[in-house]
Amino acid sequence: MYLTAATLVRSASGGAPVALVALTLDRPGHGGAALGGVLAALLTLPNIAGPWMARWLEEAHDPRFRLAGAFTVFGPVLAGTGPTLNRLPIVLVGLLVVSGGLCNPLMTGGLSSRLALLVGEDTRAQRRAVGWDSATYGCSNILGPAVVAAVTALTGAPAAVVVLGAAGVVAGLLMFALPKEHRSTAARQRSMPVRDALWVIVRRGPLRRVMIATMITSVSTGGVMVIAVVLGRALQGSAGAGAALGAAYGVGNLCGALLTGVFPLTGEPERWVLRLVAANAVTVGLCALAPGYVLALVAFALAGATSAVLFTASLAVRSVHSPPNARAQVFVTMAGLKMAAGSAGTALAGTLVGIGPRLVLCLNAIVVTSAVSIALVDLRLTRRRSSAADPRDTPSSPE
């Protein structure tokens, strides 16, 4: 039930920016695409309020009800943009979109933060659940835009936002079918203040290192689709070839996520993150060096797969090392920072791709490699400080 709800609501979230742009293109007058971009940005802007939304979620006696409320609010708000776009002033439509965007943090990191508490304390079950949760992101990133494209082609963009809105409402109703969380005594404490929760991420070694590593890696992954289009055109002479490279990355991403659901990660998740960041750097380098189109397809699929498994491992780190009374805040904050870094990577790729897609991919591989180096230096310094504080207790593994 969780997977169905997560896939539905994240498909609605993933398809919403595409649907908003499609809506504005149908709007009479000029500047449709630019307006669509503004509305899509307004939808993601409220992510900066994520930590406060997460604290609101944590303070609930039963968070399922607040998740259900957020999802069922998002649905009608999104569906309402269709009929209001040409009838209300743009400012009011923008405020409507912003109000829907406030639900976004709960649809991503907020929902993921509750998973371990639904599954129970068995580590293997939690890791398997995290793998399947990661797969819902991969499915949604494909399903959401695909549904928008199909429905828009058949009946128009207003119908597409209604379909996405209905998916959000159904996901909200499914929240009531989930089991109650297995919340410990500590988890029932008053939620940690936002400032203290942010300080936990900075001070707690595994969270800090994984946050920095995934943010740096997201700068690379954020520009993959832009680079794929340009590289595919260079290799095959058509934009369709570039779209196929992007699709190969998406398919690899989904397969990697599904793999971790079937074969959950074992051991310390931070170590997995560092290994997978290194693996991602290698696969990005292979994308840059691929001599032909077929090998480029394979390389992009491998890059997508390593990125998905890396994401799963980062979710496991958040789950293991988050304080019980700041779990949602940690999940949402780290997710928001990762999204911001990915957006910066998209903009950077669009700016630099003119110097050549292969060169940009090489630069990306170097950037991702630096993430591993920074994390290892941080880990060494942390161990040195721990050893100096107590020479008898030198940590042999990440904190």
C-alpha positions in Angstrom: 0.0 0.0 0.0 2.9 2.4 0.9 4.5 1.8 -2.5 1.3 2.5 -4.4 0.6 5.7 -2.5 4.2 6.8 -2.8 4.3 6.2 -6.6 1.0 8.0 -7.1 1.8 11.1 -5.1 5.4 11.3 -6.4 4.1 10.9 -10.0 1.8 13.8 -9.4 4.7 15.8 -8.0 7.1 14.8 -10.8 4.5 15.5 -13.6 3.2 18.8 -12.2 6.0 21.1 -13.6 5.5 19.6 -17.0 1.7 19.9 -16.8 2.0 23.6 -15.7 4.2 24.4 -18.7 1.7 22.6 -21.0 -1.2 24.5 -19.5 0.5 27.9 -20.2 1.3 26.9 -23.7 -2.4 26.6 -24.4 -3.1 30.0 -22.8 -4.0 32.7 -25.3 -1.5 35.5 -25.5 2.2 35.6 -25.4 4.9 34.4 -23.0 3.3 31.0 -22.3 6.5 29.0 -21.9 8.0 31.7 -19.7 4.9 31.8 -17.5 5.0 28.0 -17.3 8.6 28.1 -16.1 7.7 30.7 -13.4 4.8 28.5 -12.2 7.0 25.4 -12.1 9.6 27.4 -10.1 6.8 28.6 -7.7 5.8 24.9 -7.2 9.3 24.0 -6.0 10.1 27.3 -4.1 8.3 26.2 -0.9 10.8 23.4 -0.4 12.7 26.0 1.6 10.0 25.6 4.2 10.6 21.9 4.3 12.2 21.7 7.8 9.2 23.5 9.3 6.8 21.3 7.4 8.7 18.3 8.6 8.5 19.4 12.2 4.8 19.9 11.8 4.7 16.2 10.6 6.8 14.9 13.5 4.6 16.6 16.2 1.5 14.7 15.0 0.2 11.9 17.2 -0.4 9.9 14.1 1.6 11.4 11.1 -0.5 9.4 8.6 -3.3 12.0 9.0 -1.1 14.9 8.2 0.4 13.2 5.2 -3.1 12.3 4.0 -4.1 16.0 4.5 -1.1 17.3 2.5 -1.7 14.9 -0.4 -5.4 15.6 -0.6 -4.7 19.3 -0.6 -2.0 19.1 -3.3 -4.4 17.2 -5.6 -7.3 19.8 -5.8 -4.8 22.7 -5.8 -3.0 21.3 -8.8 -6.2 20.4 -10.6 -7.5 23.9 -9.9 -4.8 25.6 -11.9 -6.5 24.5 -15.1 -9.8 26.3 -14.7 -8.3 29.3 -12.8 -5.4 30.1 -15.2 -7.5 32.0 -17.6 -10.1 33.4 -15.1 -8.0 34.7 -12.2 -5.1 37.2 -12.1 -1.8 35.5 -12.5 -0.7 36.5 -9.0 -3.6 34.6 -7.5 -2.8 31.5 -9.6 0.8 31.8 -8.4 -0.3 31.9 -4.8 -2.4 28.8 -5.5 0.6 27.0 -6.9 2.8 28.0 -3.9 0.2 26.6 -1.5 0.4 23.3 -3.3 4.1 23.5 -3.3 4.1 23.6 0.5 3.0 19.9 0.4 6.0 18.9 -1.8 8.4 18.3 1.1 6.0 15.9 2.7 5.5 14.0 -0.6 9.3 13.2 -0.8 11.5 13.3 2.2 8.6 13.5 4.7 6.9 10.4 3.4 10.3 8.5 3.2 11.1 9.5 6.8 8.1 7.4 8.1 9.0 4.2 6.3 11.3 2.7 8.9 8.7 3.3 11.6 6.1 1.5 9.5 8.3 -1.5 8.8 9.7 -2.0 12.3 13.2 -2.5 13.7 14.4 -5.4 11.6 17.4 -4.0 9.7 17.1 -6.2 6.6 13.4 -5.4 6.3 14.2 -1.6 6.6 16.9 -1.8 3.9 14.6 -3.7 1.6 11.9 -1.2 2.2 14.3 1.7 1.5 15.2 0.0 -1.8 11.6 -0.2 -2.9 11.0 3.4 -1.7 13.9 4.5 -3.9 12.2 2.7 -6.8 9.1 4.8 -6.4 11.1 7.9 -7.2 12.5 6.3 -10.3 9.0 5.1 -11.5 7.4 8.5 -10.7 10.0 10.4 -12.6 9.1 8.4 -15.7 5.3 8.0 -15.1 4.5 11.6 -14.1 5.8 13.3 -17.3 4.6 10.3 -19.4 1.0 10.6 -18.1 1.1 14.4 -18.8 2.3 13.8 -22.3 -0.3 11.2 -23.1 -3.3 12.9 -21.5 -2.3 16.3 -23.0 -2.1 14.7 -26.5 -5.5 13.1 -26.1 -7.7 15.6 -24.3 -5.5 18.6 -23.4 -3.4 20.0 -20.6 -6.4 20.9 -18.3 -7.3 17.2 -18.2 -3.7 16.3 -17.4 -3.6 18.4 -14.2 -6.9 16.8 -13.1 -5.5 13.3 -13.6 -2.4 14.3 -11.5 -4.5 15.9 -8.9 -6.7 12.8 -8.7 -3.5 10.7 -8.2 -2.6 12.9 -5.2 -6.1 12.5 -3.6 -6.0 8.7 -4.0 -2.5 8.6 -2.4 -3.9 10.7 0.5 -6.8 8.2 1.0 -4.3 5.3 0.9 -2.5 6.8 3.9 -5.4 5.6 6.1 -4.8 2.0 5.0 -1.2 2.0 6.3 -0.4 0.5 9.6 0.3 2.7 12.6 4.0 3.6 13.1 6.1 1.6 15.6 7.2 4.7 17.5 9.6 4.4 20.3 9.4 6.5 23.5 12.0 8.8 22.2 10.1 9.2 19.0 7.1 10.4 21.0 9.1 13.3 22.5 8.4 16.8 21.3 9.9 17.4 17.9 13.4 19.0 17.9 13.5 22.7 17.0 14.4 23.3 13.4 17.7 25.0 14.3 18.8 22.1 16.5 17.8 19.6 13.8 19.9 21.4 11.2 22.8 21.4 13.7 22.5 17.7 14.1 23.1 17.2 10.4 26.2 19.4 10.7 27.6 17.7 13.8 26.7 14.1 13.2 29.5 12.7 11.0 27.7 10.3 8.7 24.9 12.7 8.0 27.3 15.6 7.3 29.5 13.6 5.0 26.6 12.0 3.1 24.9 15.4 2.8 28.0 17.0 1.3 28.8 14.0 -0.9 25.3 13.7 -2.4 25.0 17.5 -2.9 28.3 17.5 -4.9 27.2 14.4 -6.9 23.8 16.0 -7.6 25.6 18.8 -9.4 26.7 16.2 -11.9 23.4 14.2 -12.1 21.4 17.4 -12.4 22.9 18.1 -15.8 22.8 14.6 -17.2 19.7 15.1 -19.4 21.0 18.3 -20.9 24.3 16.7 -21.7 22.6 13.5 -23.1 20.6 15.5 -25.7 23.7 17.3 -26.9 26.0 14.2 -26.9 23.3 12.1 -28.7 23.0 14.6 -31.4 26.8 14.7 -31.8 27.0 10.9 -32.1 23.9 10.3 -34.3 23.0 13.6 -35.7 19.4 13.7 -34.2 17.8 15.0 -31.1 15.9 11.7 -30.8 19.2 10.0 -30.2 19.9 12.3 -27.3 16.5 11.6 -25.8 17.3 7.9 -26.0 20.5 8.5 -24.0 18.4 10.2 -21.4 15.9 7.4 -21.5 18.7 4.9 -21.0 19.8 6.8 -17.9 16.3 6.7 -16.6 15.9 3.0 -17.3 19.2 2.3 -15.6 18.1 4.4 -12.6 14.9 2.4 -12.2 16.6 -0.9 -12.6 19.2 0.0 -10.0 16.5 1.0 -7.5 14.6 -2.2 -8.1 17.7 -4.2 -7.6 18.2 -2.7 -4.1 14.6 -3.7 -3.3 15.2 -7.3 -4.3 18.8 -7.4 -2.8 18.9 -4.9 0.0 22.2 -3.3 1.0 23.9 -4.8 4.0 26.5 -3.3 6.4 27.2 0.3 7.3 25.3 2.5 4.7 27.8 5.3 4.8 30.5 3.1 3.4 28.1 2.1 0.6 27.6 5.8 -0.1 31.3 6.5 -0.5 31.8 3.4 -2.7 28.8 4.3 -4.9 29.9 7.9 -5.3 33.2 6.5 -6.6 31.3 4.1 -8.9 29.2 7.0 -10.2 32.3 9.0 -11.0 33.7 6.0 -13.0 30.4 5.6 -15.0 30.2 9.3 -15.7 33.8 9.1 -17.0 32.7 6.1 -19.2 29.9 8.3 -20.6 32.5 10.8 -21.6 34.8 8.3 -23.2 32.2 6.1 -25.0 33.5 5.9 -28.6 30.1 5.1 -30.2 26.4 5.4 -29.7 25.7 1.9 -28.4 28.5 2.1 -25.8 27.2 5.5 -24.8 23.7 4.0 -24.2 25.3 1.3 -21.9 27.4 3.9 -20.1 24.4 6.2 -19.4 22.4 3.2 -18.2 25.2 2.3 -15.8 25.4 5.9 -14.6 21.7 5.8 -13.9 22.0 2.5 -12.0 24.8 3.7 -9.8 22.9 7.0 -9.1 19.8 5.0 -8.0 21.7 2.7 -5.6 23.6 5.7 -4.2 20.3 7.4 -3.5 19.0 4.2 -1.7 22.2 4.1 0.4 21.8 7.8 1.3 18.2 7.1 2.4 19.6 4.3 4.6 22.1 6.7 6.2 19.3 9.2 7.0 17.2 6.4 8.5 20.0 4.9 10.7 21.6 8.2 11.9 18.6 10.5 12.3 17.4 11.3 15.9 14.0 9.9 16.5 12.5 13.3 17.2 14.1 15.0 14.1 13.8 12.2 11.6 11.5 14.0 9.2 13.5 17.2 9.4 16.7 15.4 8.6 15.1 13.6 5.6 13.4 16.7 4.2 16.4 19.0 4.7 18.9 16.7 3.1 16.4 16.1 0.2 15.9 19.8 -0.3 19.7 20.5 -0.4 20.1 17.7 -2.9 17.4 19.1 -5.1 18.9 22.6 -4.9 22.3 21.2 -5.9 20.7 19.3 -8.8 18.9 22.4 -10.1 22.3 24.3 -10.0 23.8 21.4 -11.9 21.1 21.6 -14.6 21.8 25.3 -15.0 25.5 24.8 -15.0 25.3 22.1 -17.6 23.2 24.3 -19.9 25.8 27.0 -19.6 28.9 24.8 -20.2 27.6 22.3 -22.7 28.6 24.6 -25.5 32.3 23.7 -24.9 31.5 20.1 -25.7 29.4 17.4 -24.0 32.4 15.0 -23.5 34.5 17.7 -21.8 31.5 18.6 -19.5 31.1 14.9 -18.6 34.8 14.7 -17.8 34.5 17.8 -15.5 31.4 16.1 -13.9 33.5 12.9 -13.2 36.2 15.1 -11.5 33.5 16.9 -9.4 32.0 13.6 -8.3 35.5 12.2 -7.5 36.1 15.2 -5.3 33.0 14.3 -3.2 34.8 11.0 -2.2 38.0 12.8 -1.4 36.2 15.4 0.8 34.3 12.7 2.7 37.5 10.7 3.3 39.3 13.7 4.6 36.4 14.5 6.9 36.3 10.9 8.1 40.0 10.9 8.9 39.8 14.2 10.8 36.9 12.9 12.8 38.8 9.7 13.7 41.8 11.8 14.7 39.7 14.0 16.9 38.1 11.0 18.5 41.5 9.4 19.1 42.8 12.6 20.7 39.8 12.8 22.9 40.2 9.2 24.1 43.3 7.3 23.0 41.8 4.0 24.1 38.8 4.4 21.8 39.8 4.9 18.2 36.8 4.3 16.0 37.3 1.6 13.4 34.2 2.5 11.4 32.2 5.6 10.4 30.4 7.2 13.3 
